[in-house]
Amino acid sequence: MTTTRSHTHAVDLALSPERAFALLVTPSDIRAWWSASRVIVIPKPGGTWSATWGDDEDAPDYITSATLEVFDPPHQLVLMNYQYAAKAGELPFDADFRTTFTVDKTPSGSRISVTQDGFPTSPESDDYYAACSTGWHQTFEQMKAYVDGFRRGV
């Protein structure tokens, strides 16, 4: 049996759950809060979620693509069957990632939580695991700043 690890992050937003969920599947929103260069989402069960980062469309720095295993607006989005490519090369380990976004109503709006699991516990995955944890923290800070900006009309 392979042992894996996960991490969970959350952000509170002054948005309805419906609008918060839309942040996760609307390409223009995703580009804004995740600093992605290009995004394609087919928002339905079995649909696709894909993003690239980098200035060169023909040779992006990173590409991530996944299948929407669960598409339950405005409550839950689950991404699986990841494909990942990077200019830096392949991941030095095998992994079967699963990313679960949950949107909960709060008194001031909503909370988006993400749990990403499937990280091996082997030492060769430690740096990537740490980078993803840091990345989610920064990404959710960017999401909050994006929401605060359009709420102020910036």
C-alpha positions, -999 to +999 in steps of 0.1 A: +000+000+000+013+034-010+012+061+017+003+096+006+000+130+022-022+160+016-025+197+026-056+218+031-060+256+028-090+279+030-099+315+023-129+335+034-144+357+008-172+383+009-190+366-020-220+344-023-212+307-027-224+309-063-199+337-071-172+320-051-177+287-070-176+307-103-140+318-094-130+282-097-144+275-132-144+309-150-113+312-171-109+350-169-112+347-131-087+319-128-062+338-150-066+368-127-062+351-093-038+323-103-017+344-126-022+318-153-015+327-189-043+306-205-072+286-190-097+263-205-126+249-185-154+226-197-176+230-166-195+197-163-190+163-147-162+146-168-152+181-182-117+195-184-098+220-163-065+231-180-041+260-174-007+272-185+018+296-170+045+314-189+049+340-216+055+317-246+022+301-257+041+275-277+064+265-249+048+274-215+067+271-183+040+248-168+009+230-180-017+214-158-048+195-170-073+175-150-107+160-153-137+174-133-146+142-114-172+162-094-189+193-106-215+203-081-221+241-082-219+259-059-207+233-034-178+212-047-154+207-075-130+177-076-101+175-101-085+142-109-065+124-136-039+151-138-015+156-166+015+179-158+043+192-179+070+217-171+100+231-189+120+220-158+112+184-166+090+156-152+082+152-116+108+129-099+080+107-085+047+091-095+016+106-080-022+103-084-033+138-073-068+147-063-078+183-056-111+190-039-125+225-037-154+230-013-175+261-010-193+267+022-217+296+031-204+318+060-221+347+078-199+371+058-201+353+024-183+320+018-152+300+024-134+281-003-113+252+010-089+231-010-075+198-001-049+184-025-039+149-018-019+121-034+016+134-026+039+105-019+057+104+014+090+096-002+119+121+002+120+129-036+086+145-033+094+167-003+104+198-023+073+196-046+050+190-016+064+221+002+062+242-030+026+232-035+017+241+001+034+275-003+018+279-037-017+273-023-012+298+004+000+325-021-027+316-045-054+320-020-039+354-010-040+364-046-076+352-049-086+373-019-068+404-033-086+398-067-120+396-050-113+426-028-102+445-059-133+439-080-155+445-050-139+480-047-142+485-084-105+484-090 
